[in-house]
Structures are given as structure tokens and as C-alpha cells.
Amino acid sequence: MCGRTLVSESKELAKKAGVEEGGTAQEKDNNRPPGSEMPVILDARPGKLHYVRWGLIPNNATEKPKYSTTYAKVETMQSLPTYRNLVGKRHCVFVIEGFYEWYRSGENKKPFFFQRKDKGLIYCAGLWDTWKDPATGIVIPSCTMLMQPANDFMLAIHDRMPCILTQAEASTWLDKSLNVIDRLKVLKAVPNDLLEGWPVDQKMNNFRVKDDNNNSPCGPDLTLFD
């Protein structure tokens, strides 16, 4: 499901994505969890990379949601009140270089790392909103990542995966001049040959671990079992 992510230092990440760095510079993080601020491009500011809270807070909420809004399913995003008013109006793209997923067997959780085979950026479709904290008056931007059924490659580990876009599809997803039907067309199954993945150390079960070798293999590449 993309439980955690790997992202470079913000200036480098923005340069790779061909946009400007927006806001305060951020350090590299090879174990970035939900609830933290994620590097995203907003359709309201498509030329900049901003860091936005991962876990959407609806604009009309009286408090932060008690339920998880880290992810939104493509199958239900247009019907659920939390997300439906954002479709076609507030799109964003997560810009990451890799992500971790866990294979669960009973009570055991085995972490795996995934990246593009060409080592390029991974653009994940999302939705965003802003919320004004009634206690402080501070306006908080937040986002959710869109998830879809896993392709055959990812299905070996998990039954869901992010809606991964090409750079051209990311531009379409962010283009507010297009109608919602055209923007939604980019949400499609991810090619089975796009990603590569391998098991990593069990220390990744702790989101506080920030070691440089977090994504180093500790077992055979998944493609060996094709």
C-alpha cells in the first residue's frame, strides 16, 4: 500500500522533477511515514514542490479525522464525502524515489522496498485540501495518496498499490484547464515491468530507523521469481 517512502533532499528532488523548490528546505529521508510532510506538486501551484501533511483533513472538518485518510481508493473517491468534492478540483502528485511495503503472514511482517527499474522518480496521484485549525487559526494543507488494486507484480506482496503516473500523466493530472473526465483517464493499471523490489532488513518495521542502508537488499529480487 506504500506504507513508507524514500525521498531525496528537497532541492535535489525538485531539480529531478523539473520544478522549483517551494517552502523550507528538507533533508533526505529514506523512511518517511504517513503523518509526516510529503513532497508533492499541487495543481494550484504546478511549478513548485511543496511539503504537505500526509493524511488529509477535509476543509469542512471541525477536528482532525479520527479515521485514516492517508490513502483514498480510486473505486470510492468519488462517492465518499471526504474526497468527492476534491476530484477534478484539488489534485496533487507525490514525488518520491521509492517506497516500502510489508508482506504479512499471520503476525509476521516482512518489509520490501520498491523503486522504478530505471531509477527514475515515482509520481503518485493524490488529492489535497486545506483546513483551518479552530484552536490556532493556522491553515494546514494536507493530502491523501490514491490507491488501486495491485498489478500482478505487486500482488505477490500486497493487494493494493499507488496510482503511479508517468511524468506526462502527472502533468495531465495536475492540469486544471482540463475537464475531470480527461484528468481521470490517467488513473490506470501500472505496467508489471515498471518496478523492481526486494526484501529489506526487519529494522524497517520501526519508522524511526533512518539508516542510510534502509533500502539495501537482504534477499533475492522479486523479479527472479517471474
Phi, psi and chi 1 to 4 in degrees:
 res  aa     phi    psi   chi1   chi2   chi3   chi4
   1 MET       -    0.4 -173.8  101.3   78.8      -
   2 CYS    73.6   62.8 -172.1      -      -      -
   3 GLY   -67.4  -37.6      -      -      -      -
   4 ARG  -144.8  167.2  -53.6 -153.9 -157.9  111.1
   5 THR  -133.1  163.9   60.7      -      -      -
   6 LEU  -116.6  124.2 -175.1  152.6      -      -
   7 VAL  -134.6  141.4  -65.7      -      -      -
   8 SER   -75.7  175.0  -73.8      -      -      -
   9 GLU   -56.0  141.9  179.6  -90.2  -27.5      -
  10 SER   -59.4  -38.6   56.1      -      -      -
  11 LYS   -64.7  -43.5 -174.6  175.3 -178.5  179.3
  12 GLU   -66.1  -41.0  178.7 -176.9  -13.1      -
  13 LEU   -64.2  -44.0 -160.0   61.0      -      -
  14 ALA   -61.9  -42.0      -      -      -      -
  15 LYS   -61.6  -43.7 -177.3  178.3 -179.8 -179.7
  16 LYS   -62.3  -35.3  -72.2 -178.6  179.1  179.8
  17 ALA   -83.5   -8.5      -      -      -      -
  18 GLY    74.4   30.0      -      -      -      -
  19 VAL  -129.9  173.2  -64.3      -      -      -
  20 GLU   -85.7  154.6  -64.5  179.9    7.9      -
  21 GLU   -80.6  123.1 -179.2 -175.6   18.9      -
  22 GLY  -106.9  140.9      -      -      -      -
  23 GLY    77.8 -160.4      -      -      -      -
  24 THR   -76.6  140.1  -54.4      -      -      -
  25 ALA   -61.2  143.4      -      -      -      -
  26 GLN  -122.5  143.8  -58.6  -79.9  -25.4      -
  27 GLU   -79.3  163.7  -64.4 -178.8   -5.7      -
  28 LYS   -61.8  144.6  178.5  179.5  178.7  178.9
  29 ASP  -143.0  114.1 -169.0  -20.4      -      -
  30 ASN   -98.4   19.1   56.1   15.6      -      -
  31 ASN  -158.0   63.7 -169.9    4.6      -      -
  32 ARG   -92.5  119.0 -154.6  166.4 -172.0   87.6
  33 PRO   -95.6  163.6   35.4  -35.6      -      -
  34 PRO   -55.4  149.4  -26.8   36.3      -      -
  35 GLY    95.1  -18.0      -      -      -      -
  36 SER   -90.5  176.4   60.7      -      -      -
  37 GLU   -87.5  129.8  -67.4 -171.7  -24.2      -
  38 MET  -110.5  148.3  -74.9  -68.4  -66.1      -
  39 PRO   -74.0  116.7   24.4  -30.5      -      -
  40 VAL  -136.8  155.7  -60.6      -      -      -
  41 ILE  -108.8  125.5  -57.0  173.0      -      -
  42 LEU   -95.7  145.7  -52.1  174.5      -      -
  43 ASP   -67.3  -17.5   57.3    2.2      -      -
  44 ALA   -77.2  -22.9      -      -      -      -
  45 ARG  -141.0   68.0  -62.0  175.9 -178.6  174.2
  46 PRO   -66.8  -10.9   25.4  -34.8      -      -
  47 GLY   -97.0    8.2      -      -      -      -
  48 LYS  -135.3  151.9  -69.4 -168.9  175.5 -176.7
  49 LEU  -103.0  118.0 -176.4   75.5      -      -
  50 HIS  -115.7  156.6  -69.3  -81.4      -      -
  51 TYR  -103.0  121.0  -82.2   68.1      -      -
  52 VAL  -128.9  143.9  174.0      -      -      -
  53 ARG   -57.7  125.4 -178.8 -173.7 -171.1  -87.3
  54 TRP   -88.7  102.7 -172.4    9.8      -      -
  55 GLY   139.2   95.5      -      -      -      -
  56 LEU   -69.8  136.4 -169.1  131.9      -      -
  57 ILE  -113.1  111.9  -50.5  173.3      -      -
  58 PRO   -58.9  143.9  -22.4   33.1      -      -
  59 ASN   -56.2  -34.9 -179.1  -93.6      -      -
  60 ASN   -94.3    9.5   59.2   -1.6      -      -
  61 ALA   -72.9  144.8      -      -      -      -
  62 THR   -86.7  -17.1   57.2      -      -      -
  63 GLU  -156.1  169.8   60.6 -179.2   -4.2      -
  64 LYS   -63.7  138.9  -65.7  179.1 -178.9  178.8
  65 PRO   -58.5  142.7  -22.5   33.4      -      -
  66 LYS   -84.2  -14.1  -62.3  -69.7 -166.3  -64.6
  67 TYR  -103.0  161.5   52.5   93.3      -      -
  68 SER   -74.6  131.1  174.8      -      -      -
  69 THR  -124.7   23.3   56.5      -      -      -
  70 THR   -64.2  -37.8  -57.1      -      -      -
  71 TYR  -128.5  153.3  -48.2  103.5      -      -
  72 ALA  -130.5  134.1      -      -      -      -
  73 LYS   -79.1  135.7  -67.4 -177.8  177.6 -179.1
  74 VAL   -62.3  -28.3  -67.9      -      -      -
  75 GLU   -70.1  -25.3  -56.9   95.9  -41.4      -
  76 THR  -122.8    0.3   56.5      -      -      -
  77 MET   -63.5  -26.6   67.1  179.0 -177.9      -
  78 GLN   -88.8   -2.5  -65.4 -175.7   77.9      -
  79 SER  -114.8  -27.6   59.6      -      -      -
  80 LEU   -77.0  133.0  -66.3  177.8      -      -
  81 PRO   -56.0  -31.7  -24.0   33.7      -      -
  82 THR   -62.8  -33.0  -58.2      -      -      -
  83 TYR  -117.5  -25.2  -49.4  112.5      -      -
  84 ARG   -61.1  -32.1   64.4 -171.4  178.9 -163.2
  85 ASN   -77.4   -6.9  -66.6  -30.7      -      -
  86 LEU   -94.4  -22.7  -55.0  176.6      -      -
  87 VAL   -66.8  122.8  178.0      -      -      -
  88 GLY    85.9   -4.4      -      -      -      -
  89 LYS  -124.9  -39.8  -63.2  178.1 -179.1  177.5
  90 ARG  -135.0   85.4  -70.5 -166.3  167.1 -176.7
  91 HIS  -101.6  150.9  -66.9 -174.5      -      -
  92 CYS  -143.1  166.8   67.5      -      -      -
  93 VAL  -129.7  122.4  171.0      -      -      -
  94 PHE   -74.2  136.0  -69.2   70.7      -      -
  95 VAL  -115.6  106.9 -177.1      -      -      -
  96 ILE  -133.6  170.8   62.8  176.8      -      -
  97 GLU  -114.3  -10.7  -71.3  166.9  -62.3      -
  98 GLY  -177.0  166.2      -      -      -      -
  99 PHE  -147.2  159.7   63.1   90.4      -      -
 100 TYR  -108.6  144.4  -59.1   90.1      -      -
 101 GLU  -138.9  155.1 -171.5   51.2   81.3      -
 102 TRP  -115.5  131.6  -82.9 -102.8      -      -
 103 TYR   -91.0  123.3  174.4   75.3      -      -
 104 ARG  -105.9  130.6  -63.2  173.2 -176.3  -92.2
 105 SER  -135.6  101.8  178.0      -      -      -
 106 GLY    65.6 -125.5      -      -      -      -
 107 GLU   -91.5   -3.8  -63.9 -177.1   -2.8      -
 108 ASN   -87.9  140.3  -64.5  -38.9      -      -
 109 LYS  -126.1  119.0  -64.0 -168.3  -56.9  179.9
 110 LYS  -109.6  119.8 -173.3  173.9 -176.9   62.6
 111 PRO   -80.4  143.2   27.7  -31.5      -      -
 112 PHE  -129.5  150.0  -75.7   75.7      -      -
 113 PHE  -112.6  140.9  176.8   74.9      -      -
 114 PHE  -129.1  141.7  -65.2   90.0      -      -
 115 GLN  -148.6  167.6   64.6 -178.9   18.9      -
 116 ARG   -68.1  146.1  -72.8 -179.9   59.4  108.3
 117 LYS   -62.2  -30.9  -73.8 -176.8  176.9  178.7
 118 ASP   -88.4    7.0   63.1    6.4      -      -
 119 LYS    65.4   14.5  -49.5  -59.4 -172.0  -67.0
 120 GLY   -78.1  175.9      -      -      -      -
 121 LEU   -67.5  148.6  -65.5  178.9      -      -
 122 ILE  -105.2  119.5  -61.3  175.9      -      -
 123 TYR  -101.5  119.1  -62.2   96.5      -      -
 124 CYS  -113.4  129.4  -58.6      -      -      -
 125 ALA   -68.8  143.7      -      -      -      -
 126 GLY  -152.5  178.2      -      -      -      -
 127 LEU  -125.6  153.9  -58.8  169.6      -      -
 128 TRP  -139.1  164.7   70.1  -76.0      -      -
 129 ASP  -156.7  172.2 -152.0  -12.2      -      -
 130 THR  -123.7  149.0   57.1      -      -      -
 131 TRP  -141.3  133.6  176.3   71.6      -      -
 132 LYS   -97.6  117.0 -174.5  174.8 -177.7  179.3
 133 ASP   -67.4  116.0 -172.0  -25.4      -      -
 134 PRO   -64.7  -23.1   22.5  -32.7      -      -
 135 ALA   -78.6  -33.2      -      -      -      -
 136 THR  -116.4  -19.1   63.9      -      -      -
 137 GLY    79.1    3.3      -      -      -      -
 138 ILE   -79.8  134.1  -64.1  174.2      -      -
 139 VAL   -89.4  124.5  175.4      -      -      -
 140 ILE  -113.6  116.3  -58.5  173.8      -      -
 141 PRO   -79.7  145.4   26.8  -30.1      -      -
 142 SER  -148.4  165.7   59.9      -      -      -
 143 CYS  -148.4  162.7   56.4      -      -      -
 144 THR  -133.5  146.8 -173.9      -      -      -
 145 MET   -96.0  134.2 -174.6 -179.0  -70.9      -
 146 LEU   -80.8  133.0  -63.2 -175.8      -      -
 147 MET  -119.5  149.9  -53.3  -59.6  -69.6      -
 148 GLN  -137.2  169.7   63.6 -178.3  -20.9      -
 149 PRO   -58.0  143.1  -26.4   36.0      -      -
 150 ALA   -66.8  147.1      -      -      -      -
 151 ASN   -77.3  178.1   60.1   15.6      -      -
 152 ASP   -61.7  -35.4  -69.2  -19.5      -      -
 153 PHE   -65.5  -48.5  173.6   69.9      -      -
 154 MET   -74.2  -24.0 -176.7   63.1   65.3      -
 155 LEU   -61.0  -20.7 -164.2   57.8      -      -
 156 ALA   -64.8  -22.6      -      -      -      -
 157 ILE  -112.4  -42.1  -56.1  -59.4      -      -
 158 HIS  -151.7  155.2 -158.2  -79.0      -      -
 159 ASP   -90.5    0.4   61.7   -5.3      -      -
 160 ARG  -130.4  157.9  -52.3  -72.2  -63.1 -178.2
 161 MET  -155.1  162.8   71.1 -178.1  -58.1      -
 162 PRO   -66.6  156.4  -16.8   29.4      -      -
 163 CYS   -81.2   94.1  -68.6      -      -      -
 164 ILE   -87.5  132.8  -61.1  175.3      -      -
 165 LEU  -115.3  153.3  -49.8  174.9      -      -
 166 THR   -75.1  170.0   65.0      -      -      -
 167 GLN   -62.8  -38.1 -169.5  166.7   24.3      -
 168 ALA   -66.1  -41.2      -      -      -      -
 169 GLU   -66.8  -35.3  -70.4  169.1  -19.2      -
 170 ALA   -62.2  -40.1      -      -      -      -
 171 SER   -63.1  -40.0  -64.7      -      -      -
 172 THR   -65.4  -44.1  -62.0      -      -      -
 173 TRP   -59.4  -32.2 -179.6 -112.2      -      -
 174 LEU   -91.8   -6.1  -64.3  171.3      -      -
 175 ASP   -81.0  102.0 -169.2  -15.4      -      -
 176 LYS   -70.9  -12.6  -66.2  175.6   71.0   69.6
 177 SER   -78.6  -14.1   70.6      -      -      -
 178 LEU   -88.7  155.1  -61.6  176.5      -      -
 179 ASN   -76.9  162.9   62.5   53.3      -      -
 180 VAL   -62.6  -33.5   63.3      -      -      -
 181 ILE   -61.9  -45.0  -65.5  175.8      -      -
 182 ASP   -66.9  -36.1  -72.6  -24.0      -      -
 183 ARG   -68.8  -36.9  -64.1  173.7   82.2  178.2
 184 LEU   -72.8  -18.1  -70.4  174.3      -      -
 185 LYS   -62.5  -22.1  -73.8  179.1 -179.7  177.8
 186 VAL   -77.6  -11.9  -56.9      -      -      -
 187 LEU   -83.9   95.9  -56.7 -179.2      -      -
 188 LYS  -142.6  171.9   53.8 -168.7  178.0 -176.1
 189 ALA   -58.8  141.8      -      -      -      -
 190 VAL   -82.7  132.0  177.1      -      -      -
 191 PRO   -56.9  140.3  -24.7   34.3      -      -
 192 ASN   -65.2  -22.1  -74.2  -47.4      -      -
 193 ASP   -98.7   12.4   60.0   -6.3      -      -
 194 LEU   -77.9  -40.8 -179.4   71.1      -      -
 195 LEU  -107.6  160.0  -58.6  174.2      -      -
 196 GLU  -129.2  155.0   59.1 -175.9   -2.2      -
 197 GLY  -156.3  159.5      -      -      -      -
 198 TRP  -157.5  158.8   49.5   76.7      -      -
 199 PRO   -71.1  147.8   24.7  -32.5      -      -
 200 VAL  -126.3  173.2  -65.4      -      -      -
 201 ASP   -60.8  146.2 -164.7  -81.7      -      -
 202 GLN   -61.3  -15.4  -67.8  -78.1   -7.8      -
 203 LYS   -59.7  -21.2   65.7 -177.9  178.6  179.1
 204 MET   -69.2   -7.3  -76.3  -57.8  -60.2      -
 205 ASN   -67.4  -15.9  -70.8  -23.8      -      -
 206 ASN  -103.6  115.4 -177.1   -9.9      -      -
 207 PHE   -68.7  -12.5   71.5   89.1      -      -
 208 ARG   -82.1  -11.4  -64.4 -178.3  179.5   85.8
 209 VAL   -74.6  120.8  174.5      -      -      -
 210 LYS  -121.3   29.7  -55.5  -69.1 -175.7  179.9
 211 ASP   -65.2  149.2  -62.3  -17.5      -      -
 212 ASP   -62.7  -27.1  -71.0  -21.2      -      -
 213 ASN   -98.0   21.2   65.2  -12.6      -      -
 214 ASN   -53.4  -37.4  -83.2  -11.0      -      -
 215 ASN   -96.8   12.5   61.6  -35.1      -      -
 216 SER   -72.4  139.1  -64.3      -      -      -
 217 PRO   -65.5  143.7  -16.6   29.1      -      -
 218 CYS  -129.1   23.8   69.2      -      -      -
 219 GLY  -174.1  179.1      -      -      -      -
 220 PRO   -69.2  148.4   23.5  -33.5      -      -
 221 ASP   -62.3  141.8 -170.0  -60.7      -      -
 222 LEU   -60.5  -29.6  -75.0  175.6      -      -
 223 THR   -66.0  -16.8   55.9      -      -      -
 224 LEU   -67.9  -16.4  -65.7  178.8      -      -
 225 PHE  -103.5   12.2  -59.1  104.0      -      -
 226 ASP   -63.0      -  -72.1  -10.0      -      -
